[in-house]
Amino acid sequence: MNRPNRRLYVFLALLLVSTYTLLGSSSVRTLAVEPLSPVGHPGAAGFPAGSWRLTANLNFTSTSLDQTQWTPNWLVSDPTAISNGFQYLYDQNCFNPKLDNVSFRMLNLAVVQQGCTGQNGHVWPYQGSVVSTVHSMRMQFGYVEAKIDFPLLHCRKGDIKPKNPQCVQNHPAFWMYSGTPTSSSATTSEIDIAEGLQGDTCSLIHFTATTYVDHNVMHCAPPLEGWHVYGAWWTPTQVKFYTDGKLTYAVTTPTGFNKPMFLILDNSVPTEWTPSAPSTLGVAYIRTWTQQ
């Protein structure tokens, strides 16, 4: 090949690469803002038919956690600070924002076996991770779903079904909460859309009536391997739970279960069944809709 032709071929190759890069970037930008529809199929056993308006599309397209959308710890204002876990009785981890990692358009929430000290001096044997929309958004009724890859491992002591091939590691969850991180109101409500409990994946609601007694209504199933879409449709009369668009469970909405809730994703370490580390909860996106 003579030198002028070689220069021409190099120029055309570079032009092709540049064009491909620009087109790829454009596609990614379009994906983030397009009018997306809920996962599933209309019908009695699947996701309800109808017109849906996308109200939030929380994804992880940048190289770090978008803190205009997500708060990376619990109970503290400093986004870099280590914070206490949720409850001393049920979990044995602090929350370390350094374990919230965004890569390859995914959020990774990690657990490590490393001691840490919470904001009140309490020492925890594990570090976990959490993000929430406590300061950015809440929803009151509507449909919410997330595409999640739960961490699985061979079943261990304390798992509900130890003969299953695999169990959910630790205590990861995708949930909604109506209070503030410090509230103990008798009217606080909670929807746990997909929660790892003793190896199973569970869907449940917590609510209180006129006292501080916690009531919960629960449905559990063996975990699914790989990426799946977990959702909940919350109306004034029912809360319906879906996996990959298929109805799995429904419960009557309790009286007073109508306060706006914020979204939470966490990977925590249990006290009541055998912990394991390291583990990672993967999240591709979270989306919310209202029905028109």
SERO-4910 file (N, C-alpha, C, O; in steps of 0.05 Angstrom, whole numbers):
BEGIN
 pado doro    nc1    nc2    nc3   cac1   cac2   cac3    cc1    cc2    cc3    oc1    oc2    oc3
  Met    A     17    -24      0      0      0      0     18     25      0     36     27     17
  Asn    A     13     44    -19     29     68    -19     21     87      3      0     84     15
  Arg    A     39    106     10     35    123     33     10    140     32     -4    141     53
  Pro    A      3    154     10    -22    170     10    -47    153     16    -64    161     31
  Asn    A    -49    129      3    -72    112      8    -73    103     37    -95    101     49
  Arg    A    -50     98     49    -49     89     77    -60    111     95    -75    106    114
  Arg    A    -52    137     89    -62    159    105    -93    161    102   -107    166    122
  Leu    A   -103    156     78   -132    157     73   -146    136     90   -167    142    102
  Tyr    A   -136    112     90   -148     90    105   -148     95    135   -167     90    149
  Val    A   -126    106    145   -124    113    173   -145    135    180   -158    133    201
  Phe    A   -148    155    162   -167    177    167   -195    165    168   -211    173    185
  Leu    A   -202    148    148   -229    136    148   -234    119    172   -257    119    183
  Ala    A   -214    104    182   -217     88    206   -223    105    230   -240     99    246
  Leu    A   -208    127    233   -212    145    256   -239    158    254   -253    161    275
  Leu    A   -248    165    230   -274    177    226   -296    157    234   -316    165    247
  Leu    A   -293    131    227   -312    111    234   -314    107    264   -336    106    275
  Val    A   -291    106    278   -291    103    307   -304    127    320   -320    124    339
  Ser    A   -298    152    310   -310    176    322   -341    176    319   -355    182    337
  Thr    A   -350    168    295   -378    167    290   -392    147    308   -413    152    318
  Tyr    A   -380    123    311   -391    102    329   -393    112    357   -413    108    371
  Thr    A   -372    126    366   -372    137    394   -394    157    398   -407    156    418
  Leu    A   -397    175    379   -418    195    381   -445    183    381   -463    191    397
  Leu    A   -449    163    363   -475    150    363   -481    135    388   -503    135    398
  Gly    A   -460    122    399   -464    107    424   -471    126    447   -488    120    463
  Ser    A   -457    149    448   -463    169    470   -491    179    467   -505    182    487
  Ser    A   -499    184    442   -526    194    438   -547    174    447   -567    182    459
  Ser    A   -542    148    441   -561    127    449   -563    126    480   -585    123    490
  Val    A   -541    128    494   -542    127    523   -558    151    534   -574    147    552
  Arg    A   -554    175    523   -568    198    533   -598    194    528   -615    201    545
  Thr    A   -606    184    504   -634    179    499   -646    159    518   -669    162    526
  Leu    A   -631    138    524   -641    117    542   -649    129    569   -668    119    581
  Ala    A   -634    149    578   -639    159    605   -664    176    607   -675    180    629
  Val    A   -674    186    584   -697    204    586   -722    194    571   -743    207    571
  Glu    A   -720    171    558   -742    162    542   -766    154    560   -762    147    583
  Pro    A   -791    156    550   -815    149    566   -817    119    570   -828    106    553
  Leu    A   -806    109    592   -805     81    597   -831     70    608   -846     85    621
  Ser    A   -837     45    603   -861     32    613   -854     12    635   -831      1    634
  Pro    A   -872      6    653   -866    -14    673   -862    -42    661   -873    -48    639
  Val    A   -846    -58    673   -841    -85    664   -866   -102    668   -881    -98    688
  Gly    A   -872   -121    650   -894   -139    655   -914   -140    632   -911   -126    612
  His    A   -934   -157    636   -954   -161    616   -982   -157    628   -988   -167    650
  Pro    A  -1000   -142    615  -1026   -137    626  -1042   -163    629  -1038   -182    613
  Gly    A  -1058   -164    649  -1075   -187    653  -1080   -192    682  -1069   -179    699
  Ala    A  -1097   -212    688  -1105   -217    715  -1081   -226    732  -1080   -218    756
  Ala    A  -1062   -241    721  -1040   -251    737  -1015   -234    733   -995   -238    747
  Gly    A  -1015   -214    715   -992   -198    710   -996   -169    717  -1015   -162    731
  Phe    A   -979   -152    706   -981   -124    712  -1006   -112    700  -1013   -119    678
  Pro    A  -1020    -93    714  -1046    -83    704  -1042    -66    679  -1023    -51    677
  Ala    A  -1061    -69    661  -1061    -53    636  -1069    -25    643  -1080    -19    664
  Gly    A  -1062     -7    624  -1070     21    628  -1048     40    620  -1026     31    612
  Ser    A  -1053     65    622  -1033     85    615  -1018     94    640  -1030    101    660
  Trp    A   -991     94    638   -974    101    660   -957    125    654   -946    127    632
  Arg    A   -954    142    674   -936    166    671   -911    162    688   -913    159    713
  Leu    A   -888    162    675   -863    159    689   -858    184    706   -857    206    696
  Thr    A   -854    180    733   -850    203    751   -821    204    761   -813    226    770
  Ala    A   -806    183    760   -778    183    768   -763    161    754   -773    138    753
  Asn    A   -740    168    744   -722    148    731   -695    151    743   -678    167    734
  Leu    A   -690    136    764   -665    138    779   -646    116    769   -649     93    775
  Asn    A   -625    125    754   -606    105    743   -578    113    751   -574    132    767
  Phe    A   -559     98    742   -531    101    751   -513    103    727   -495     86    723
  Thr    A   -517    124    711   -502    127    686   -476    143    689   -460    143    671
  Ser    A   -472    156    712   -447    171    716   -427    153    729   -432    129    733
  Thr    A   -404    163    736   -382    147    747   -383    147    778   -367    133    790
  Ser    A   -401    162    789   -403    162    819   -433    165    826   -449    172    809
  Leu    A   -439    161    852   -466    164    861   -476    193    859   -462    211    868
  Asp    A   -499    196    847   -511    223    844   -524    231    870   -545    222    877
  Gln    A   -510    248    885   -520    255    912   -542    277    911   -552    285    932
  Thr    A   -550    286    887   -574    302    885   -599    284    887   -621    293    893
  Gln    A   -595    258    880   -616    238    882   -615    221    907   -635    214    919
  Trp    A   -590    213    915   -586    193    935   -570    203    959   -550    217    956
  Thr    A   -579    196    983   -564    201   1008   -550    175   1015   -563    154   1017
  Pro    A   -523    175   1018   -508    150   1020   -503    140   1049   -486    122   1053
  Asn    A   -518    150   1069   -515    138   1095   -541    143   1111   -561    151   1099
  Trp    A   -541    139   1136   -566    139   1152   -562    156   1177   -543    152   1192
  Leu    A   -580    175   1181   -581    191   1206   -561    214   1207   -563    230   1226
  Val    A   -543    217   1189   -523    239   1191   -524    256   1166   -532    248   1145
  Ser    A   -516    282   1170   -517    301   1148   -493    300   1130   -495    307   1106
  Asp    A   -470    292   1141   -445    291   1125   -446    266   1107   -446    244   1117
  Pro    A   -446    270   1080   -449    247   1062   -425    229   1062   -426    207   1050
  Thr    A   -403    237   1074   -379    220   1075   -376    205   1101   -359    188   1104
  Ala    A   -394    210   1120   -391    200   1147   -402    171   1150   -422    164   1137
  Ile    A   -389    155   1166   -399    129   1174   -423    133   1193   -421    150   1211
  Ser    A   -444    118   1189   -468    121   1206   -476     94   1218   -466     73   1208
  Asn    A   -492     95   1238   -502     70   1250   -519     54   1231   -530     65   1212
  Gly    A   -522     28   1237   -541     11   1223   -569     17   1232   -573     35   1248
  Phe    A   -588      3   1220   -616      9   1226   -624      2   1255   -635     19   1269
  Gln    A   -620    -23   1263   -629    -32   1289   -609    -51   1302   -599    -69   1289
  Tyr    A   -602    -46   1327   -583    -62   1341   -592    -91   1343   -576   -110   1343
  Leu    A   -619    -95   1346   -629   -122   1350   -627   -140   1326   -624   -164   1328
  Tyr    A   -629   -128   1302   -632   -144   1277   -608   -143   1259   -603   -162   1243
  Asp    A   -592   -122   1260   -569   -119   1243   -544   -114   1259   -545   -103   1281
  Gln    A   -521   -121   1248   -495   -117   1262   -475   -103   1245   -451   -111   1243
  Asn    A   -484    -82   1232   -466    -67   1214   -470    -37   1216   -492    -28   1222
  Cys    A   -449    -22   1212   -452      7   1207   -456     10   1177   -457    -10   1162
  Phe    A   -460     35   1168   -461     41   1139   -438     59   1132   -434     80   1142
  Asn    A   -422     49   1113   -399     64   1103   -403     73   1074   -405     56   1057
  Pro    A   -406    100   1070   -411    109   1042   -390    101   1022   -395    100    998
  Lys    A   -366     93   1031   -345     85   1012   -352     57   1000   -339     49    980
  Leu    A   -372     44   1011   -380     18   1000   -402     20    979   -411      0    968
  Asp    A   -411     45    974   -431     50    953   -415     56    927   -403     78    925
  Asn    A   -414     38    909   -398     41    885   -414     40    860   -432     22    857
  Val    A   -409     59    841   -423     59    816   -403     52    794   -382     65    791
  Ser    A   -409     32    778   -392     24    756   -408      9    735   -427     -6    742
  Phe    A   -401     12    710   -415     -2    688   -445      1    689   -460    -18    685
  Arg    A   -454     26    695   -482     33    696   -498     18    717   -522     12    714
  Met    A   -484     10    739   -497     -4    761   -488      7    787   -466     18    790
  Leu    A   -506      5    807   -499     12    834   -493    -15    848   -508    -34    847
  Asn    A   -470    -15    862   -461    -38    878   -460    -31    907   -445    -13    915
  Leu    A   -476    -44    924   -477    -40    952   -463    -63    966   -473    -86    964
  Ala    A   -441    -58    979   -424    -80    989   -427    -83   1019   -435    -65   1034
  Val    A   -420   -108   1028   -416   -115   1056   -388   -126   1059   -379   -142   1043
  Val    A   -373   -117   1080   -347   -127   1086   -345   -133   1116   -359   -121   1132
  Gln    A   -329   -153   1123   -325   -160   1151   -301   -143   1162   -278   -152   1162
  Gln    A   -308   -119   1170   -289   -101   1181   -303    -83   1201   -324    -72   1196
  Gly    A   -291    -80   1225   -303    -65   1246   -305    -35   1240   -290    -25   1224
  Cys    A   -324    -22   1253   -328      7   1248   -342     19   1273   -353      4   1289
  Thr    A   -340     45   1275   -353     59   1297   -374     78   1287   -368     95   1270
  Gly    A   -398     76   1298   -420     94   1290   -417    121   1303   -399    126   1318
  Gln    A   -437    138   1297   -435    166   1306   -438    169   1336   -431    190   1347
  Asn    A   -449    149   1350   -451    151   1379   -431    134   1393   -434    130   1417
  Gly    A   -410    125   1379   -389    109   1391   -394     79   1392   -377     64   1401
  His    A   -417     70   1382   -423     42   1381   -404     28   1361   -401     38   1338
  Val    A   -393      6   1368   -374     -9   1351   -390    -32   1338   -402    -49   1351
  Trp    A   -388    -33   1311   -401    -54   1296   -380    -73   1284   -359    -64   1276
  Pro    A   -386    -99   1282   -366   -118   1271   -365   -118   1240   -346   -128   1229
  Tyr    A   -386   -108   1227   -387   -108   1198   -393    -80   1187   -403    -63   1202
  Gln    A   -386    -76   1162   -393    -52   1148   -413    -59   1125   -408    -78   1110
  Gly    A   -434    -44   1123   -454    -48   1102   -457    -22   1086   -442     -3   1090
  Ser    A   -478    -21   1069   -481      3   1052   -511      8   1048   -528    -10   1048
  Val    A   -518     34   1045   -545     42   1042   -546     67   1025   -528     84   1026
  Val    A   -567     70   1009   -574     95    995   -604     99    998   -619     80    999
  Ser    A   -612    125    999   -641    130   1001   -647    157    987   -629    173    982
  Thr    A   -673    161    983   -682    187    971   -694    205    993   -712    221    987
  Val    A   -685    201   1018   -698    215   1040   -698    246   1037   -716    259   1046
  His    A   -677    257   1023   -676    285   1020   -683    294    991   -682    318    986
  Ser    A   -690    276    974   -695    284    946   -723    278    935   -733    293    919
  Met    A   -736    256    944   -762    250    933   -777    230    951   -765    214    965
  Arg    A   -804    232    951   -822    213    963   -845    208    944   -850    224    926
  Met    A   -859    186    947   -882    181    930   -905    173    948   -902    161    969
  Gln    A   -929    180    938   -954    173    952   -972    159    932   -984    172    914
  Phe    A   -974    133    934   -988    116    915   -974    115    888   -957    133    882
  Gly    A   -979     95    872   -966     91    847   -951     65    846   -954     48    864
  Tyr    A   -936     61    825   -920     37    821   -891     43    821   -882     63    810
  Val    A   -875     26    834   -846     29    836   -833      2    830   -843    -19    839
  Glu    A   -811      2    815   -797    -23    810   -767    -17    808   -758      5    803
  Ala    A   -751    -38    813   -722    -36    811   -712    -62    799   -723    -84    804
  Lys    A   -691    -60    783   -678    -84    772   -654    -90    790   -636    -74    792
  Ile    A   -655   -114    802   -636   -120    824   -624   -148    820   -637   -166    810
  Asp    A   -599   -151    827   -585   -176    828   -578   -181    858   -559   -170    868
  Phe    A   -594   -198    871   -589   -204    899   -564   -223    902   -561   -241    886
  Pro    A   -548   -218    923   -525   -236    927   -534   -263    938   -549   -264    958
  Leu    A   -526   -285    925   -534   -312    933   -509   -328    941   -487   -323    932
  Leu    A   -514   -347    959   -493   -364    969   -506   -390    978   -530   -392    980
  His    A   -489   -411    983   -501   -435    994   -515   -429   1021   -506   -411   1036
  Cys    A   -537   -443   1026   -552   -437   1050   -536   -443   1075   -519   -461   1076
  Arg    A   -542   -428   1097   -526   -429   1121   -545   -433   1145   -569   -432   1142
  Lys    A   -533   -436   1168   -548   -440   1193   -566   -415   1197   -557   -392   1196
  Gly    A   -592   -420   1203   -611   -399   1208   -628   -393   1184   -649   -380   1187
  Asp    A   -621   -402   1160   -637   -398   1136   -663   -415   1139   -662   -437   1149
  Ile    A   -685   -404   1129   -711   -417   1132   -711   -444   1118   -723   -464   1128
  Lys    A   -700   -445   1094   -700   -470   1078   -671   -478   1072   -662   -473   1050
  Pro    A   -657   -490   1091   -629   -496   1087   -623   -516   1065   -600   -519   1057
  Lys    A   -644   -531   1056   -639   -550   1034   -642   -538   1007   -636   -551    987
  Asn    A   -649   -512   1005   -649   -499    979   -621   -498    967   -602   -497    982
  Pro    A   -618   -498    941   -591   -497    929   -576   -472    937   -552   -473    941
  Gln    A   -591   -449    938   -578   -424    945   -597   -407    962   -621   -411    961
  Cys    A   -585   -389    978   -601   -371    995   -590   -343    991   -567   -339    983
  Val    A   -607   -323    996   -598   -295    996   -578   -291   1018   -582   -299   1041
  Gln    A   -555   -278   1012   -535   -272   1032   -545   -249   1050   -555   -229   1039
  Asn    A   -542   -251   1076   -546   -229   1094   -574   -218   1094   -594   -233   1094
  His    A   -577   -192   1094   -603   -179   1098   -605   -154   1079   -609   -132   1088
  Pro    A   -603   -159   1053   -607   -137   1033   -636   -131   1029   -653   -148   1033
  Ala    A   -642   -106   1020   -671    -99   1017   -674    -75    998   -657    -58    996
  Phe    A   -697    -75    985   -708    -53    969   -735    -46    982   -753    -62    981
  Trp    A   -737    -22    994   -761    -16   1010   -768     14   1010   -753     30    999
  Met    A   -791     20   1022   -801     47   1024   -809     53   1053   -818     34   1067
  Tyr    A   -806     78   1061   -811     84   1090   -824    112   1091   -816    131   1077
  Ser    A   -844    115   1109   -859    140   1109   -849    160   1130   -857    183   1129
  Gly    A   -832    151   1148   -823    170   1169   -797    184   1162   -790    187   1138
  Thr    A   -782    192   1182   -755    202   1179   -737    180   1190   -747    163   1204
  Pro    A   -711    181   1185   -694    160   1195   -695    157   1225   -688    136   1236
  Thr    A   -703    178   1240   -703    176   1269   -731    174   1281   -734    173   1305
  Ser    A   -752    172   1264   -779    173   1274   -787    147   1287   -778    125   1279
  Ser    A   -804    148   1307   -816    124   1319   -846    129   1322   -859    120   1341
  Ser    A   -858    143   1303   -886    150   1304   -903    125   1303   -897    106   1290
  Ala    A   -926    127   1317   -945    105   1317   -958    102   1290   -972     82   1285
  Thr    A   -955    121   1272   -968    120   1246   -947    115   1223   -954    118   1200
  Thr    A   -923    107   1230   -903    102   1209   -910     77   1193   -919     57   1204
  Ser    A   -907     79   1167   -913     56   1149   -889     48   1133   -870     64   1129
  Glu    A   -888     24   1123   -865     13   1109   -874     -8   1089   -890    -25   1095
  Ile    A   -863     -6   1064   -868    -27   1044   -841    -39   1037   -823    -25   1026
  Asp    A   -837    -64   1043   -812    -78   1036   -818    -94   1010   -830   -115   1010
  Ile    A   -808    -82    988   -815    -93    962   -801   -119    957   -813   -138    947
  Ala    A   -775   -120    964   -760   -145    962   -738   -144    983   -720   -127    983
  Glu    A   -740   -163   1002   -722   -163   1025   -711   -191   1030   -727   -211   1030
  Gly    A   -685   -194   1033   -673   -220   1039   -677   -226   1069   -665   -213   1086
  Leu    A   -693   -246   1075   -698   -254   1102   -693   -284   1106   -707   -301   1095
  Gln    A   -673   -291   1121   -666   -318   1126   -664   -335   1101   -674   -358   1100
  Gly    A   -652   -323   1081   -647   -338   1056   -667   -334   1034   -661   -338   1011
  Asp    A   -692   -327   1041   -714   -323   1022   -714   -294   1012   -702   -277   1024
  Thr    A   -729   -290    991   -736   -262    982   -765   -257    990   -783   -272    982
  Cys    A   -769   -236   1006   -796   -232   1018   -807   -205   1010   -792   -186   1005
  Ser    A   -833   -203   1009   -848   -178   1005   -867   -175   1028   -881   -193   1035
  Leu    A   -867   -151   1040   -884   -147   1063   -890   -118   1068   -876   -100   1057
  Ile    A   -909   -113   1085   -914    -86   1095   -913    -86   1125   -921   -105   1138
  His    A   -903    -63   1136   -904    -58   1165   -923    -35   1169   -923    -15   1154
  Phe    A   -939    -36   1190   -956    -13   1196   -963    -13   1225   -962    -34   1239
  Thr    A   -970     10   1236   -980     13   1263  -1007     26   1262  -1013     42   1245
  Ala    A  -1024     18   1281  -1051     29   1282  -1051     52   1302  -1042     74   1296
  Thr    A  -1062     48   1326  -1063     70   1345  -1043     66   1368  -1042     82   1386
  Thr    A  -1027     45   1366  -1007     40   1386   -980     36   1373   -978     37   1348
  Tyr    A   -959     31   1388   -933     27   1377   -927     -3   1371   -905    -11   1367
  Val    A   -949    -18   1369   -946    -46   1362   -942    -48   1332   -958    -37   1316
  Asp    A   -921    -62   1323   -915    -65   1295   -930    -90   1284   -928   -112   1295
  His    A   -945    -85   1262   -959   -107   1249   -945   -112   1222   -936    -93   1209
  Asn    A   -942   -137   1214   -932   -141   1187   -946   -164   1173   -955   -183   1186
  Val    A   -949   -162   1147   -962   -182   1131   -942   -189   1109   -932   -172   1095
  Met    A   -935   -215   1106   -911   -223   1092   -916   -246   1072   -933   -264   1077
  His    A   -901   -245   1050   -900   -268   1031   -871   -272   1024   -857   -253   1017
  Cys    A   -862   -297   1026   -834   -304   1019   -833   -326    998   -851   -342    996
  Ala    A   -810   -326    983   -806   -346    963   -776   -351    960   -760   -334    967
  Pro    A   -768   -375    950   -740   -380    945   -728   -359    927   -742   -349    909
  Pro    A   -703   -351    930   -691   -330    914   -687   -338    885   -684   -361    879
  Leu    A   -686   -318    868   -680   -321    840   -652   -312    834   -643   -292    844
  Glu    A   -638   -328    818   -610   -321    811   -609   -301    789   -625   -302    770
  Gly    A   -590   -282    790   -587   -262    769   -604   -238    772   -616   -232    793
  Trp    A   -607   -223    750   -622   -198    749   -652   -203    746   -661   -218    729
  His    A   -668   -190    764   -697   -191    762   -709   -164    770   -696   -148    784
  Val    A   -734   -160    762   -747   -135    767   -768   -139    789   -786   -156    787
  Tyr    A   -764   -125    811   -782   -127    835   -798   -101    837   -787    -79    837
  Gly    A   -825   -103    840   -841    -79    840   -864    -81    859   -871   -103    869
  Ala    A   -876    -58    865   -900    -56    882   -918    -35    872   -909    -13    864
  Trp    A   -944    -41    871   -964    -22    863   -981    -16    887   -995    -33    898
  Trp    A   -978      9    896   -991     18    921  -1014     36    915  -1011     57    902
  Thr    A  -1038     28    923  -1063     43    919  -1076     47    946  -1068     35    966
  Pro    A  -1097     64    947  -1111     68    973  -1125     42    983  -1133     41   1006
  Thr    A  -1128     22    965  -1143     -2    974  -1125    -27    975  -1131    -45    990
  Gln    A  -1103    -28    960  -1086    -52    960  -1057    -45    955  -1050    -24    944
  Val    A  -1040    -63    965  -1011    -63    957  -1006    -89    943  -1009   -110    955
  Lys    A   -998    -88    918   -993   -112    902   -963   -113    896   -950    -93    889
  Phe    A   -952   -137    898   -923   -141    893   -919   -158    868   -934   -176    862
  Tyr    A   -898   -151    853   -893   -163    827   -863   -171    825   -846   -158    836
  Thr    A   -858   -193    811   -831   -201    804   -831   -206    774   -846   -223    764
  Asp    A   -815   -191    760   -813   -192    730   -841   -188    718   -847   -200    698
  Gly    A   -857   -170    730   -883   -164    719   -905   -182    727   -928   -178    719
  Lys    A   -899   -204    741   -920   -223    749   -928   -219    778   -911   -215    796
  Leu    A   -954   -218    782   -965   -214    809   -957   -237    827   -962   -260    820
  Thr    A   -945   -231    850   -937   -252    869   -952   -251    895   -954   -271    909
  Tyr    A   -963   -227    902   -976   -225    928   -991   -199    929   -984   -179    916
  Ala    A  -1014   -198    944  -1030   -174    947  -1040   -173    976  -1047   -194    987
  Val    A  -1042   -149    987  -1052   -145   1014  -1069   -120   1014  -1063   -101   1000
  Thr    A  -1090   -120   1031  -1107    -97   1034  -1092    -74   1047  -1078    -78   1067
  Thr    A  -1094    -50   1036  -1081    -27   1048  -1093    -20   1075  -1117    -16   1076
  Pro    A  -1077    -20   1096  -1088    -14   1123  -1098     15   1125  -1090     32   1109
  Thr    A  -1115     20   1144  -1125     47   1150  -1101     65   1157  -1084     57   1174
  Gly    A  -1099     89   1146  -1078    107   1152  -1052    102   1137  -1032    116   1141
  Phe    A  -1052     82   1120  -1028     74   1105  -1026     91   1079  -1027     80   1057
  Asn    A  -1023    117   1083  -1026    135   1060  -1006    158   1060  -1008    177   1044
  Lys    A   -986    157   1077   -966    179   1079   -944    175   1057   -936    152   1052
  Pro    A   -934    196   1045   -913    194   1025   -889    179   1037   -881    183   1060
  Met    A   -876    163   1020   -853    147   1028   -829    153   1011   -832    159    987
  Phe    A   -805    151   1023   -781    153   1007   -770    125   1002   -777    106   1016
  Leu    A   -752    122    982   -741     97    973   -715     91    986   -699    109    991
  Ile    A   -710     65    992   -685     57   1005   -675     31    993   -690     13    986
  Leu    A   -649     30    989   -635      5    981   -612      1   1000   -597     20   1006
  Asp    A   -610    -23   1012   -588    -27   1031   -579    -56   1030   -593    -74   1021
  Asn    A   -554    -59   1039   -543    -86   1042   -532    -87   1071   -511    -76   1078
  Ser    A   -547   -101   1088   -542   -102   1117   -534   -131   1125   -537   -150   1110
  Val    A   -525   -133   1150   -515   -158   1161   -533   -167   1184   -535   -151   1203
  Pro    A   -545   -190   1183   -564   -198   1203   -552   -208   1229   -528   -216   1230
  Thr    A   -567   -207   1251   -559   -219   1276   -572   -246   1281   -562   -262   1296
  Glu    A   -596   -250   1268   -612   -274   1274   -606   -298   1256   -616   -319   1261
  Trp    A   -590   -294   1235   -581   -317   1219   -553   -312   1211   -542   -290   1214
  Thr    A   -539   -332   1200   -510   -331   1196   -502   -310   1175   -511   -312   1152
  Pro    A   -485   -291   1183   -475   -271   1164   -453   -283   1146   -441   -303   1152
  Ser    A   -448   -269   1124   -426   -277   1106   -416   -252   1092   -431   -234   1085
  Ala    A   -390   -251   1089   -377   -228   1076   -352   -238   1061   -339   -257   1070
  Pro    A   -346   -225   1038   -360   -201   1027   -385   -210   1011   -388   -233   1004
  Ser    A   -402   -190   1006   -425   -194    989   -432   -168    976   -426   -146    986
  Thr    A   -445   -169    953   -452   -145    938   -481   -147    927   -488   -167    914
  Leu    A   -497   -126    932   -523   -123    921   -521   -105    896   -511    -83    898
  Gly    A   -530   -115    873   -528   -100    848   -555    -87    841   -576   -101    843
  Val    A   -555    -62    832   -580    -48    825   -575    -34    798   -556    -19    795
  Ala    A   -592    -39    778   -590    -26    752   -606      0    750   -596     19    738
  Tyr    A   -630      1    762   -646     26    761   -669     23    781   -675      1    791
  Ile    A   -681     46    787   -706     48    802   -724     67    788   -715     89    780
  Arg    A   -749     59    783   -768     77    769   -795     77    783   -803     58    795
  Thr    A   -808    100    781   -835    103    793   -854    113    772   -847    128    754
  Trp    A   -880    106    775   -901    114    756   -926    121    772   -930    111    794
  Thr    A   -943    137    760   -971    139    768   -989    131    745   -981    134    722
  Gln    A  -1012    120    752  -1030    111    731  -1049    133    723  -1061    146    740
  Gln    A  -1051    138    697  -1067    160    687  -1096    151    681  -1112    167    672
***
